[in-house]
Amino acid sequence: MNNHLTEEDYMDKGGLQCPKCRETGGVIADGILDVYDGGANQDVHCTLCNSAWSDLYKLVGYEGLIE
């Protein structure tokens, strides 16, 4: 059994805590933001434990429309 963060815990931490080692000091979003229909993803890695993952984003609306 692992001690990784759940997706819910990861989101509660704002994506700033490594889901593997749970440290906050080494998380770096280093990939290009890949935008697709209704969402996006970005590669992230932890420099402290060398794990890697992708952050997932979902379009929830827009604001600030200027006409």
C-alpha positions as CSV (number, residue, x, y, z in Angstrom):
1,M,0.0,0.0,0.0
2,N,1.3,3.4,-0.9
3,N,1.0,6.7,1.0
4,H,0.4,8.9,-2.0
5,L,-2.0,11.8,-1.9
6,T,-5.5,11.2,-3.3
7,E,-6.6,13.3,-6.2
8,E,-9.0,15.1,-3.8
9,D,-6.2,15.9,-1.4
10,Y,-3.9,17.0,-4.2
11,M,-6.6,19.5,-5.4
12,D,-7.2,20.7,-1.8
13,K,-3.5,21.5,-1.6
14,G,-3.8,23.5,-4.8
15,G,-1.5,21.2,-6.8
16,L,1.4,22.5,-4.8
17,Q,2.3,19.3,-2.9
18,C,3.9,16.3,-4.6
19,P,1.4,13.4,-4.6
20,K,4.2,10.9,-4.0
21,C,6.5,12.3,-1.4
22,R,4.1,15.0,-0.1
23,E,6.7,17.7,-0.1
24,T,5.9,21.2,-1.3
25,G,9.4,22.6,-2.1
26,G,10.2,20.7,-5.3
27,V,7.0,20.8,-7.4
28,I,7.6,22.4,-10.8
29,A,5.2,22.7,-13.6
30,D,7.6,22.5,-16.5
31,G,5.5,21.4,-19.5
32,I,3.7,23.4,-22.1
33,L,0.0,23.9,-21.2
34,D,-1.7,21.6,-23.7
35,V,-5.2,23.1,-24.4
36,Y,-7.9,20.9,-25.9
37,D,-11.7,21.0,-26.2
38,G,-13.0,21.9,-22.7
39,G,-9.8,21.5,-20.8
40,A,-6.0,21.4,-20.6
41,N,-3.1,19.5,-19.1
42,Q,0.4,20.3,-18.1
43,D,3.4,18.1,-17.1
44,V,4.6,18.5,-13.6
45,H,7.5,17.0,-11.7
46,C,9.0,16.9,-8.2
47,T,12.7,17.7,-8.0
48,L,12.9,16.1,-4.5
49,C,11.7,12.5,-5.4
50,N,11.9,12.7,-9.2
51,S,8.3,11.7,-9.7
52,A,6.3,13.1,-12.6
53,W,2.6,13.5,-13.4
54,S,0.2,15.7,-15.4
55,D,-2.1,18.4,-13.9
56,L,-5.5,18.3,-15.5
57,Y,-7.6,21.5,-15.9
58,K,-11.3,21.8,-16.8
59,L,-12.9,24.9,-18.4
60,V,-15.5,26.2,-16.0
61,G,-16.6,29.5,-17.7
62,Y,-15.2,32.9,-18.7
63,E,-15.2,36.4,-17.2
64,G,-14.3,39.9,-18.1
65,L,-15.9,40.1,-21.6
66,I,-15.2,43.5,-23.1
67,E,-17.4,44.6,-26.1
